[in-house]
């Protein structure tokens, strides 16, 4: 029996942001959290204004737990961006005034 793990369960997410800067901010904030289990692999990248997330896991359960944790972290990052990123708030106000 091989000692190499296989990862038959996977999930890919594309998370859109208003601009590339915010996608990169999210990437930097989220990439510091390493997976706690060798049974899960995570790849994060930012392409233009999209945060790309790829998960692979040995079981559906491990995948679900890892993705749930990621969504909790993503929700926190988005909340902080909304509260503290002045550029986003100003852009949103300008869109509402013109739109």
C-alpha positions, 0 to 999 in steps of 0.5 A: 500500500502506498503512503502517498495520499490521494485526494478524490474530493475537490471543490473549486470556487471563484469569488468575485470582488469589485476590483483586483486590489480587493481580491489581492487583499483577500488573498493575502489575508486568507493565505496565512491560514494553513490547513491543519490536516494533511488530508486537505490541500488548499490553493489560493490565487487572485486573477484580476478581480477574482479570488480563486480557491481550489480544495482537495481532500481525502473524504467528503467530510474533510472537504466540508469541514475545510470549506466551512472554515474557509467561508467563516474566514472569508466572511470575516475578511469581507466584513472587515473590508466593508467596515474599514476599506474607505475606497470601497465605501466611497466607490459604493456611494458614488455608484449610488449617486450616479446610478 
